Structures are given as structure tokens and as C-alpha cells.
């Protein structure tokens, strides 16, 4: 049954679980599909009335398709800015989707938030499935089922020559974006990250920051995704991504961590324990500072240097210390100075040891 309830900030965020395969390096796996309704122009040419009709059709057909036990529908035009930023921080909508007054929405599976469907972002529909750790095969199976159900209810713009038609030419064909959220502190500390960037570029892969395109990689968190969508099947794109570049990046990161611990152990221990000490005792914490410190703490937990902090707790703090979540938890909007105080209080309470 559909619900109009707001997203619960304490609810289940898939990538926070920290119990998926290879979660020491891979925080989450995600696949997105870009789809457009055949009978409407792309959004750059659509009128406000056409955009509203797209939202209405998407709501009716998405919620009727029985995609999950429960779907939450959020009309973003009627949603306060704080709530929209909350969705961005949970990786359920993009920063672009959170802006503007044009008709737009998102449907989210509840309570697991594995499935999200953005309506009127760059394309009419952006279908997303996410899971914890490295689990791309399960993600692909679920998103294929969702795509099939929606395609039975809506006519998507499709060319026998080019495949699915999308607003941006780089998505034409399959319309698929396969990505993983990686934690790469070993490669960053050892100065090897640029080699990975060059290797990824040579294989038509993109390396981006924590929130995707245009964002910074604070805390050594990176998104790795494919850039080629035309001329290959979805299965081929997935196989190349999962079978070639990704295993190498994971191996490089683990080797870098192992080498750093063998040759520069005191440096790593200092970074990790200094981060934990700051997090446990600081009275002021900025958002980027806390994310950087939590990145070092996550490295220490994954490497076995910190025994009394679960990996899930670190992942959860990465989310809860973000501005929208912090303010939502306190039920009030705060300026940056007050957020620094409240963020430090929150982290100290969570990591009291």
C-alpha cells in the first residue's frame, strides 16, 4: 500500500548495514536505469503541465505495480528543503533532484530503502536499487524485475537502433549506471589513488565523490561507475564492471592497507586512534571534518585496530552527522556554528567508551 509519510531518519538505510560481501572496502552496490515515457517530450522540452502529468502517471503506475511490500511516495515540490536534503544524504535522490519548484517526486521502498524511483530528475524515471556491500548480481536481478513490471504498465521511449532513449546522449542504449561506493583510505595514504583514476578512465569508468558527480571525496569515500551504455547489453556492462576493474580496485586497496600496516604501522595507528580520540572528546565538529575522522575510524575498525566500535556504528554516524539528519534528529534548523556543537555532542554520545 502507498503511504505519504515522510522518510524516517532512524529507518533502515541499506548501505548502513555493513553486513554485505566485502564491506571492508565496498560500502554499497547500486544500479540505476534511465527511462522516459514515449508519449512525452524530454524534460528540457516538457511544459509544466506535461511534467505534472508525468508525475501523476508515474505515481499511479509505480504504486500499482506492486514493486515492494510498501512504497512511500514523496512529492518533492511540497516537501520542505530539510526533508529533501535528508533524501539526498540517504542517496535516495540526487542534489539536482532536490532543487527547483518544478513537479517532481520520488517513490521509496520502506523500510529497507533498497528501491527508489526518481520522477522528473533528468529523465522521466530514474530507477535505483541499492544493497549493502558488493552484491551487484542481486541488485541487477531486483532492478530487472522492477523494470519489467513498470514496462508492462508504461510505454518507454525505445529505438530499435539505439535502445532506450534518454535526455543525455551518454545514457542512450541500456540506460544503465552500475556503481559501487568504495572506501579507499589505503590507496589515498599510499599515494596510489591517481593510478586507479587513470586505469578507470582507460576502461570508461568514472571515479566520483561521496555524492556522485561534482562532489568531493571527503573521508576517502568514492563512487566508481560505468560510463558506456550504448553498444553493449546490460549483462555485458555488469560483467565487465564486476569482473575486470572492480576486483582490481578492491585488491589494490587491501594490498595498500596491508603494506601500510607492515611498513608504516605507527602512522596508521596514529591516524586511527587520533581520529577516535577527537571524535570521543571534541566539542566542535564540522561536517567534512567529522566525515574525514569517521573515514579513518572506519579504516581502524576494518583493519582490527579498533575492537570496541562496530562497523555499522561508524556507517550510521557517517549519515547522522550530515546537516539534514542532524537537524531532523533535533527537530529544529540550526546555523553552521550550532550544528558543529550538536554534531560533536551526538558523536560523543554514540562513541562513549
C-alpha angles and dihedrals in degrees: 000000000000120000132194093205119131120253112276107235090207092049128109114295108190098216092051095065095086091198102104127104117293091000092158087078106010113060096179146351121222138179125190129191123200114214134171132195112250096222096054133067121245113277094258087065100031121109121230089256092052091048090052091050090051090054091049093049092045092050094049097045098037094052092042093052094075092229094161139000089263132012125193115211117206120190100208095197089062095039120099118247092249092057092048091051088050089059091049091052090051090052091240095120133016126250088248091054091053093060134079137027100262119120108277139141146172132222116208131187112237138252098356097045090209092133125052128168117196114204119206099000107128092318129031090257131019108186115198134184121184135183136180118264124350104333106132096144092058090045091051092048092052096044091047089055091048092048092050092050093049093045089058090057102037134039108234122205105259136166122202087217103041105021122223112012117227139182092247116052091221089069097048115120114033093004088217129146116187114192144163131200107230132192106212109171092137094058091044095050093045093049093241099116096093090059089056091049091053093046091049092050091051088055094048093254126136126222112203140165133269095288097035128245115029095007131117126250096234114171090020092281115146138177117222116195143161121258101191117084102151128080096019134078122246089251092053092049091049093046093051093046096046098035105042121024103019098058089050093053091049091048092047091052094048091046090049091051092048092048093047091051091049098044106023103023096143090055092052093044090049093050092047099044093040088054092049091047092051093046092049096047110024118117094194126041128173118210097249092042092054091047091052092048092046088051090058090045090052089053090051093050093047091047093050094246092118115049105173101056119074117223089235090059091055092048091049092051090051086064102035093052092058113107100250095045092047092052093042091053090053092042093229141084115251134191118240095264093054092045089058090057096045092045091055091048091051094049093047091052093049095046100038105144 
